[in-house]
Amino acid sequence: MSDALRVLIAEDEVLLRRGLELMLLEAGMEIVGSVGDLDALLATAEAARPDLVITDIRMPPRFADEGLVAAAAIRAARPQTAVMVLSQHVQRRYAMELLGVEDPGPDGGVSRMPGRVGYLLKQRIADVDAFVGDLREVAAGGTAIDPEVIDIMVARAARSDTAVARLTERQLEVLALVAQGRSNSAIASSLFITEKAVVQHISRIYDALGLPLASDAHRRVLAVLRYLSRGAES
Protein backbone atom coordinates (compact mmCIF):
# COMPACT_ATOMS: atom_id res chain seq x y z
CA MET A 1 0.00 0.00 0.00
CA SER A 2 1.37 3.43 -0.91
CA ASP A 3 2.37 5.74 1.93
CA ALA A 4 2.29 8.82 -0.33
CA LEU A 5 0.62 11.91 1.08
CA ARG A 6 -3.02 11.88 -0.08
CA VAL A 7 -4.08 15.38 -1.17
CA LEU A 8 -7.39 17.01 -2.08
CA ILE A 9 -7.13 20.23 -4.12
CA ALA A 10 -9.91 22.83 -4.19
CA GLU A 11 -9.34 25.72 -6.62
CA ASP A 12 -11.81 27.26 -9.05
CA GLU A 13 -9.12 28.49 -11.48
CA VAL A 14 -8.66 25.49 -13.77
CA LEU A 15 -5.11 26.28 -14.89
CA LEU A 16 -3.86 26.78 -11.33
CA ARG A 17 -5.65 23.65 -10.16
CA ARG A 18 -4.06 21.62 -12.94
CA GLY A 19 -0.67 23.14 -12.16
CA LEU A 20 -0.99 22.11 -8.52
CA GLU A 21 -1.93 18.59 -9.55
CA LEU A 22 1.16 18.22 -11.74
CA MET A 23 3.44 19.78 -9.12
CA LEU A 24 2.26 17.51 -6.32
CA LEU A 25 2.30 14.37 -8.45
CA GLU A 26 5.89 15.16 -9.36
CA ALA A 27 6.63 15.57 -5.64
CA GLY A 28 5.39 12.02 -5.04
CA MET A 29 1.99 12.86 -3.58
CA GLU A 30 -1.32 11.20 -4.47
CA ILE A 31 -4.21 13.36 -5.69
CA VAL A 32 -7.47 11.95 -4.28
CA GLY A 33 -9.62 14.78 -5.59
CA SER A 34 -9.44 18.03 -7.56
CA VAL A 35 -12.53 20.25 -7.35
CA GLY A 36 -13.66 23.79 -8.07
CA ASP A 37 -16.43 24.70 -5.61
CA LEU A 38 -17.44 24.45 -1.97
CA ASP A 39 -19.99 21.64 -2.27
CA ALA A 40 -17.58 19.43 -4.19
CA LEU A 41 -14.83 20.16 -1.67
CA LEU A 42 -16.92 19.11 1.33
CA ALA A 43 -18.32 16.03 -0.42
CA THR A 44 -14.92 14.84 -1.64
CA ALA A 45 -13.27 15.47 1.71
CA GLU A 46 -15.88 13.28 3.39
CA ALA A 47 -15.64 10.52 0.78
CA ALA A 48 -11.88 10.45 0.11
CA ARG A 49 -10.64 11.28 3.64
CA PRO A 50 -7.43 12.96 2.45
CA ASP A 51 -4.34 13.54 4.57
CA LEU A 52 -4.12 17.13 3.34
CA VAL A 53 -6.60 19.60 1.86
CA ILE A 54 -5.33 22.54 -0.18
CA THR A 55 -8.05 25.13 -0.74
CA ASP A 56 -8.39 28.63 -2.12
CA ILE A 57 -9.89 30.91 0.50
CA ARG A 58 -12.43 32.31 -2.00
CA MET A 59 -14.50 29.85 -3.99
CA PRO A 60 -17.87 29.59 -5.69
CA PRO A 61 -20.65 30.28 -5.06
CA ARG A 62 -20.00 33.56 -3.16
CA PHE A 63 -16.25 34.03 -3.61
CA ALA A 64 -15.98 35.19 -0.01
CA ASP A 65 -14.42 32.91 2.61
CA GLU A 66 -15.81 29.54 1.52
CA GLY A 67 -12.40 27.87 1.70
CA LEU A 68 -11.88 28.99 5.28
CA VAL A 69 -15.35 27.80 6.27
CA ALA A 70 -14.73 24.47 4.57
CA ALA A 71 -11.35 24.08 6.29
CA ALA A 72 -12.98 24.59 9.68
CA ALA A 73 -15.75 22.11 8.87
CA ILE A 74 -13.31 19.48 7.61
CA ARG A 75 -11.10 19.84 10.69
CA ALA A 76 -14.15 19.64 12.98
CA ALA A 77 -15.26 16.38 11.36
CA ARG A 78 -11.77 14.90 11.08
CA PRO A 79 -9.11 16.74 13.15
CA GLN A 80 -6.26 14.65 11.76
CA THR A 81 -6.79 16.17 8.29
CA ALA A 82 -4.23 18.86 7.53
CA VAL A 83 -5.38 22.01 5.73
CA MET A 84 -3.47 24.57 3.68
CA VAL A 85 -5.47 27.68 2.78
CA LEU A 86 -4.25 29.79 -0.14
CA SER A 87 -5.08 33.47 -0.60
CA GLN A 88 -4.55 36.02 -3.36
CA HIS A 89 -4.08 38.86 -0.88
CA VAL A 90 -2.82 39.22 2.69
CA GLN A 91 -5.66 38.73 5.17
CA ARG A 92 -4.24 38.54 8.68
CA ARG A 93 -7.67 37.99 10.19
CA TYR A 94 -8.24 34.89 8.09
CA ALA A 95 -4.90 33.44 9.16
CA MET A 96 -5.74 34.04 12.80
CA GLU A 97 -9.19 32.51 12.44
CA LEU A 98 -7.72 29.45 10.79
CA LEU A 99 -5.32 28.96 13.68
CA GLY A 100 -7.91 29.80 16.32
CA VAL A 101 -5.40 32.19 17.90
CA GLU A 102 -8.07 34.51 19.25
CA ASP A 103 -10.02 31.71 20.98
CA PRO A 104 -9.10 31.85 24.70
CA GLY A 105 -7.91 28.59 26.20
CA PRO A 106 -7.43 27.38 29.76
CA ASP A 107 -3.68 28.09 29.76
CA GLY A 108 -3.70 31.85 29.47
CA GLY A 109 -5.44 32.31 26.17
CA VAL A 110 -3.49 30.09 23.78
CA SER A 111 -5.72 28.15 21.43
CA ARG A 112 -6.09 24.40 21.96
CA MET A 113 -6.35 23.81 18.21
CA PRO A 114 -3.75 21.26 17.12
CA GLY A 115 -1.28 21.81 14.31
CA ARG A 116 -1.69 20.74 10.69
CA VAL A 117 -2.73 24.19 9.48
CA GLY A 118 -1.23 26.61 6.99
CA TYR A 119 -2.04 29.94 5.36
CA LEU A 120 0.02 31.08 2.37
CA LEU A 121 -0.27 33.60 -0.43
CA LYS A 122 -0.66 32.04 -3.86
CA GLN A 123 2.58 33.65 -4.99
CA ARG A 124 4.45 31.17 -2.74
CA ILE A 125 3.52 28.38 -5.14
CA ALA A 126 6.15 29.71 -7.57
CA ASP A 127 8.89 28.50 -5.20
CA VAL A 128 8.07 24.85 -5.70
CA ASP A 129 10.55 23.36 -3.24
CA ALA A 130 9.58 25.75 -0.44
CA PHE A 131 5.86 25.28 -1.11
CA VAL A 132 6.08 21.50 -1.14
CA GLY A 133 8.17 21.68 2.02
CA ASP A 134 5.48 23.77 3.73
CA LEU A 135 2.82 21.25 2.66
CA ARG A 136 4.80 18.38 4.13
CA GLU A 137 5.43 20.36 7.33
CA VAL A 138 1.72 21.06 7.77
CA ALA A 139 0.78 17.46 6.96
CA ALA A 140 3.27 16.28 9.60
CA GLY A 141 1.53 18.34 12.28
CA GLY A 142 3.25 21.70 11.92
CA THR A 143 2.20 25.21 11.01
CA ALA A 144 3.05 27.48 8.07
CA ILE A 145 1.99 31.13 8.00
CA ASP A 146 2.89 33.42 5.12
CA PRO A 147 5.91 35.67 5.79
CA GLU A 148 4.01 38.76 4.60
CA VAL A 149 1.35 38.22 7.26
CA ILE A 150 4.03 37.86 9.92
CA ASP A 151 6.01 40.88 8.68
CA ILE A 152 2.91 43.06 9.03
CA MET A 153 2.21 41.76 12.52
CA VAL A 154 5.80 42.18 13.73
CA ALA A 155 6.09 45.70 12.27
CA ARG A 156 2.85 46.84 13.88
CA ALA A 157 3.70 45.21 17.19
CA ALA A 158 7.11 46.92 17.16
CA ARG A 159 5.34 50.29 16.82
CA SER A 160 2.73 49.67 19.50
CA ASP A 161 4.37 47.33 22.02
CA THR A 162 7.33 48.48 24.09
CA ALA A 163 8.62 44.96 24.71
CA VAL A 164 8.71 44.10 20.99
CA ALA A 165 10.27 47.47 20.18
CA ARG A 166 13.16 46.67 22.55
CA LEU A 167 14.08 43.45 20.74
CA THR A 168 17.26 43.51 18.67
CA GLU A 169 17.14 43.23 14.89
CA ARG A 170 18.29 39.61 15.10
CA GLN A 171 15.68 38.80 17.74
CA LEU A 172 12.97 40.30 15.53
CA GLU A 173 14.15 38.05 12.68
CA VAL A 174 13.98 35.00 14.94
CA LEU A 175 10.57 36.06 16.28
CA ALA A 176 9.19 36.35 12.75
CA LEU A 177 10.48 32.90 11.77
CA VAL A 178 9.04 31.33 14.94
CA ALA A 179 5.68 32.91 14.10
CA GLN A 180 5.86 31.49 10.57
CA GLY A 181 6.12 28.01 12.09
CA ARG A 182 9.80 27.37 11.36
CA SER A 183 11.70 24.82 13.41
CA ASN A 184 14.89 25.73 15.26
CA SER A 185 16.96 23.99 12.59
CA ALA A 186 15.15 25.85 9.79
CA ILE A 187 15.65 29.18 11.59
CA ALA A 188 19.34 28.42 12.04
CA SER A 189 19.71 27.57 8.37
CA SER A 190 17.82 30.69 7.24
CA LEU A 191 19.87 33.06 9.41
CA PHE A 192 23.21 31.21 9.08
CA ILE A 193 23.57 30.74 12.83
CA THR A 194 23.75 27.68 15.07
CA GLU A 195 20.72 25.99 16.61
CA LYS A 196 22.22 26.77 20.02
CA ALA A 197 22.15 30.47 19.11
CA VAL A 198 18.52 30.12 17.99
CA VAL A 199 17.56 28.58 21.33
CA GLN A 200 19.30 31.42 23.17
CA HIS A 201 17.54 34.06 21.07
CA ILE A 202 14.15 32.41 21.61
CA SER A 203 14.73 32.23 25.36
CA ARG A 204 15.55 35.94 25.49
CA ILE A 205 12.56 36.81 23.30
CA TYR A 206 10.20 34.86 25.53
CA ASP A 207 11.67 36.52 28.63
CA ALA A 208 11.25 39.97 27.06
CA LEU A 209 7.64 39.30 26.04
CA GLY A 210 6.70 37.50 29.22
CA LEU A 211 5.74 34.32 27.40
CA PRO A 212 6.08 30.83 28.88
CA LEU A 213 8.36 28.52 26.92
CA ALA A 214 6.43 25.73 25.21
CA SER A 215 7.95 22.38 24.30
CA ASP A 216 5.29 21.75 21.64
CA ALA A 217 6.25 23.55 18.43
CA HIS A 218 2.69 24.41 17.43
CA ARG A 219 1.84 25.87 20.83
CA ARG A 220 5.02 27.94 20.56
CA VAL A 221 3.74 29.40 17.30
CA LEU A 222 0.29 30.08 18.73
CA ALA A 223 1.70 31.85 21.78
CA VAL A 224 3.80 34.18 19.63
CA LEU A 225 1.00 34.84 17.11
CA ARG A 226 -1.49 35.62 19.83
CA TYR A 227 0.94 38.06 21.40
CA LEU A 228 1.64 39.75 18.07
CA SER A 229 -2.05 39.88 17.14
CA ARG A 230 -2.70 42.31 19.98
CA GLY A 231 -0.83 44.98 18.05
CA ALA A 232 -1.92 44.11 14.52
CA GLU A 233 -5.23 45.01 12.93
CA SER A 234 -6.60 43.54 9.70
C-alpha positions in Angstrom: 0.0 0.0 0.0 1.4 3.4 -0.9 2.4 5.7 1.9 2.3 8.8 -0.3 0.6 11.9 1.1 -3.0 11.9 -0.1 -4.1 15.4 -1.2 -7.4 17.0 -2.1 -7.1 20.2 -4.1 -9.9 22.8 -4.2 -9.3 25.7 -6.6 -11.8 27.3 -9.1 -9.1 28.5 -11.5 -8.7 25.5 -13.8 -5.1 26.3 -14.9 -3.9 26.8 -11.3 -5.7 23.7 -10.2 -4.1 21.6 -12.9 -0.7 23.1 -12.2 -1.0 22.1 -8.5 -1.9 18.6 -9.6 1.2 18.2 -11.7 3.4 19.8 -9.1 2.3 17.5 -6.3 2.3 14.4 -8.5 5.9 15.2 -9.4 6.6 15.6 -5.6 5.4 12.0 -5.0 2.0 12.9 -3.6 -1.3 11.2 -4.5 -4.2 13.4 -5.7 -7.5 11.9 -4.3 -9.6 14.8 -5.6 -9.4 18.0 -7.6 -12.5 20.3 -7.3 -13.7 23.8 -8.1 -16.4 24.7 -5.6 -17.4 24.5 -2.0 -20.0 21.6 -2.3 -17.6 19.4 -4.2 -14.8 20.2 -1.7 -16.9 19.1 1.3 -18.3 16.0 -0.4 -14.9 14.8 -1.6 -13.3 15.5 1.7 -15.9 13.3 3.4 -15.6 10.5 0.8 -11.9 10.4 0.1 -10.6 11.3 3.6 -7.4 13.0 2.4 -4.3 13.5 4.6 -4.1 17.1 3.3 -6.6 19.6 1.9 -5.3 22.5 -0.2 -8.0 25.1 -0.7 -8.4 28.6 -2.1 -9.9 30.9 0.5 -12.4 32.3 -2.0 -14.5 29.8 -4.0 -17.9 29.6 -5.7 -20.6 30.3 -5.1 -20.0 33.6 -3.2 -16.2 34.0 -3.6 -16.0 35.2 0.0 -14.4 32.9 2.6 -15.8 29.5 1.5 -12.4 27.9 1.7 -11.9 29.0 5.3 -15.4 27.8 6.3 -14.7 24.5 4.6 -11.3 24.1 6.3 -13.0 24.6 9.7 -15.7 22.1 8.9 -13.3 19.5 7.6 -11.1 19.8 10.7 -14.1 19.6 13.0 -15.3 16.4 11.4 -11.8 14.9 11.1 -9.1 16.7 13.2 -6.3 14.6 11.8 -6.8 16.2 8.3 -4.2 18.9 7.5 -5.4 22.0 5.7 -3.5 24.6 3.7 -5.5 27.7 2.8 -4.3 29.8 -0.1 -5.1 33.5 -0.6 -4.6 36.0 -3.4 -4.1 38.9 -0.9 -2.8 39.2 2.7 -5.7 38.7 5.2 -4.2 38.5 8.7 -7.7 38.0 10.2 -8.2 34.9 8.1 -4.9 33.4 9.2 -5.7 34.0 12.8 -9.2 32.5 12.4 -7.7 29.4 10.8 -5.3 29.0 13.7 -7.9 29.8 16.3 -5.4 32.2 17.9 -8.1 34.5 19.2 -10.0 31.7 21.0 -9.1 31.9 24.7 -7.9 28.6 26.2 -7.4 27.4 29.8 -3.7 28.1 29.8 -3.7 31.8 29.5 -5.4 32.3 26.2 -3.5 30.1 23.8 -5.7 28.2 21.4 -6.1 24.4 22.0 -6.4 23.8 18.2 -3.7 21.3 17.1 -1.3 21.8 14.3 -1.7 20.7 10.7 -2.7 24.2 9.5 -1.2 26.6 7.0 -2.0 29.9 5.4 0.0 31.1 2.4 -0.3 33.6 -0.4 -0.7 32.0 -3.9 2.6 33.6 -5.0 4.5 31.2 -2.7 3.5 28.4 -5.1 6.1 29.7 -7.6 8.9 28.5 -5.2 8.1 24.9 -5.7 10.5 23.4 -3.2 9.6 25.7 -0.4 5.9 25.3 -1.1 6.1 21.5 -1.1 8.2 21.7 2.0 5.5 23.8 3.7 2.8 21.3 2.7 4.8 18.4 4.1 5.4 20.4 7.3 1.7 21.1 7.8 0.8 17.5 7.0 3.3 16.3 9.6 1.5 18.3 12.3 3.3 21.7 11.9 2.2 25.2 11.0 3.0 27.5 8.1 2.0 31.1 8.0 2.9 33.4 5.1 5.9 35.7 5.8 4.0 38.8 4.6 1.3 38.2 7.3 4.0 37.9 9.9 6.0 40.9 8.7 2.9 43.1 9.0 2.2 41.8 12.5 5.8 42.2 13.7 6.1 45.7 12.3 2.9 46.8 13.9 3.7 45.2 17.2 7.1 46.9 17.2 5.3 50.3 16.8 2.7 49.7 19.5 4.4 47.3 22.0 7.3 48.5 24.1 8.6 45.0 24.7 8.7 44.1 21.0 10.3 47.5 20.2 13.2 46.7 22.6 14.1 43.4 20.7 17.3 43.5 18.7 17.1 43.2 14.9 18.3 39.6 15.1 15.7 38.8 17.7 13.0 40.3 15.5 14.1 38.1 12.7 14.0 35.0 14.9 10.6 36.1 16.3 9.2 36.3 12.7 10.5 32.9 11.8 9.0 31.3 14.9 5.7 32.9 14.1 5.9 31.5 10.6 6.1 28.0 12.1 9.8 27.4 11.4 11.7 24.8 13.4 14.9 25.7 15.3 17.0 24.0 12.6 15.1 25.8 9.8 15.7 29.2 11.6 19.3 28.4 12.0 19.7 27.6 8.4 17.8 30.7 7.2 19.9 33.1 9.4 23.2 31.2 9.1 23.6 30.7 12.8 23.7 27.7 15.1 20.7 26.0 16.6 22.2 26.8 20.0 22.1 30.5 19.1 18.5 30.1 18.0 17.6 28.6 21.3 19.3 31.4 23.2 17.5 34.1 21.1 14.2 32.4 21.6 14.7 32.2 25.4 15.6 35.9 25.5 12.6 36.8 23.3 10.2 34.9 25.5 11.7 36.5 28.6 11.2 40.0 27.1 7.6 39.3 26.0 6.7 37.5 29.2 5.7 34.3 27.4 6.1 30.8 28.9 8.4 28.5 26.9 6.4 25.7 25.2 8.0 22.4 24.3 5.3 21.7 21.6 6.3 23.6 18.4 2.7 24.4 17.4 1.8 25.9 20.8 5.0 27.9 20.6 3.7 29.4 17.3 0.3 30.1 18.7 1.7 31.8 21.8 3.8 34.2 19.6 1.0 34.8 17.1 -1.5 35.6 19.8 0.9 38.1 21.4 1.6 39.7 18.1 -2.0 39.9 17.1 -2.7 42.3 20.0 -0.8 45.0 18.1 -1.9 44.1 14.5 -5.2 45.0 12.9 -6.6 43.5 9.7 
